[in-house]
Amino acid sequence: MKILVTAGPTREPIDPVRFISNRSSGKMGYAVAGAAVRLGHETVLVSGPVALTPPEKVEVISVVTAEEMLAAVQQRIGWCDALVMAAAVCDWRPRSPCLQKIKKLEMSRGLQLKATPDILRIVRSRKENRIFVGFAAETRDVTKEAQRKLAEKGLDLIVANDVSQKDAGFEVDTNRVKLISADGKCDSLPLMSKNEVAERIINWIMSKDKNCPPDAGSAKGRTSSPPADISIDGKR
Ligand code: CTP
C-alpha cells in the first residue's frame, strides 16, 4: 500500500521570532511512518517542526504551518491508499503576522486570531475508497469526543488518546489509546510503546485493505506514482 502520514505540531507565526504551537513531539506520527515501512509499505511523511530523525526509506516533506501541511497533503492525497493524520495541527493562527519583531509595548494591543484550515475536512471530498485515520488528543470526555470527530471528519478509524496521563500522549515513548472504528468497534489497548501502537494502526489499515477488490490499488482517483516533489518555502 501507499501510506501518507502527518506528524508533529504546526507553528503559526506571530512575527519573525515568535509563534503559536503545541506540545506535540511528533513521536507518534514518526512511529506510524516507521511501522508502515517495516510492514512493507511505500510511505510519505509530512512533518511539522520536530527534533526527530526520520525512519529510513521514508520520504519526508517538511512543513511549518497548517497551510503548508494542507498543501503537502493535497499534493499527495491522490497517490495514497491510506492517510494517517497524526499531526497536532494548530487550530488558530495570528490574523496578521508582523514582518518585524513586535516590541513588548506594542503587544498590549492583544493578538487577533483566526482559524486554520481543517485538513481532514478539506480532503474528505477526495476520500473515495482511501482509508482515513485520525487522532483525538483529549483531556476529558475522551471516547465521546473521539466518536464525534470520527463522524464529523468522515474517518474510518480514530485513535483516542487521553493526553492528561503522564505515560501517554505528549513527548513520552509510550501510549495508551483506544482504536474506535466507523463500524462502532472500540478496541482499548493497554499501555504500550508508540512503536507497538503504530503497528496496531498499520495492521488495522491492512486488514481493511484486504476487504477491497484485488484491483483496489488502481481505483478511480488514485495515481500509480507520486507527483513531482513540491517545494514549500524552500523547506524541503
Ligand atoms: N486535524 C486536521 N486539521 C486541523 C486540526 C486537526 O486535519 N486544523 C486533524 C488532526 O490531525 C487529527 C484530527 O483532525 O487527526 C483531530 O484533531 P484534534 O486537534 O483532536 O481535533 P479538532 O478538529 O482540532 O477539534 P477540537 O478543537 O474540538 O478538539
Boltz pocket constraint, residues with backbone or C-beta under 6 A from the ligand:
constraints:
  - pocket:
      binder: B
      contacts: [[A, 66], [A, 85], [A, 86], [A, 87], [A, 88], [A, 89], [A, 90], [A, 91], [A, 116], [A, 117], [A, 118], [A, 119], [A, 120], [A, 121], [A, 133], [A, 134], [A, 135], [A, 136], [A, 137], [A, 149], [A, 153]]
      max_distance: 6.0
